C-alpha cells in the first residue's frame, strides 16, 4: 500500500492518508469524464472506472477487480487512468 501512496504523491502531487484524501482522486476522475464504480460486499472490494473514449478499465484486461480495501482500489484505478491520460489514450 505504501508503494501506491508514493505513486499517487508522485503523479497527483498530494498525500493520501485516509478515504477523504482518496475521494479527491474520485472527484479528479469524475472531472476528467470517468465514471467510478465502487462495490462492496463481504470479501469483495471492487473499484473500477469507465470512460466513454475507452470503456471499463478492467474489462480491457479481462479482469474483475477485487482489492484488499476500497482505498487500495481507488488508488489503483486513479493511477491506471492517469497512465492512460499520459500515454494519450484518453
Residue, then its C-alpha position, 0 to 999 in steps of 0.5 A: x500500500x505504501x508503494x501506491x501512496x508514493x505513486x499517487x504523491x508522485x503523479x497527483x502531487x498530494x498525500x493520501x492518508x485516509x478515504x477523504x484524501x482518496x475521494x479527491x482522486x474520485x472527484x479528479x476522475x469524475x472531472x476528467x469524464x470517468x465514471x467510478x464504480x465502487x462495490x462492496x460486499x463481504x470479501x469483495x472490494x471492487x473499484x473500477x472506472x469507465x470512460x466513454x473514449x475507452x470503456x471499463x478499465x478492467x474489462x480491457x484486461x479481462x479482469x474483475x477487480x477485487x482489492x484488499x480495501x476500497x482505498x487500495x482500489x481507488x488508488x489503483x484505478x486513479x493511477x491506471x487512468x492517469x497512465x492512460x491520460x499520459x500515454x494519450x489514450x484518453 
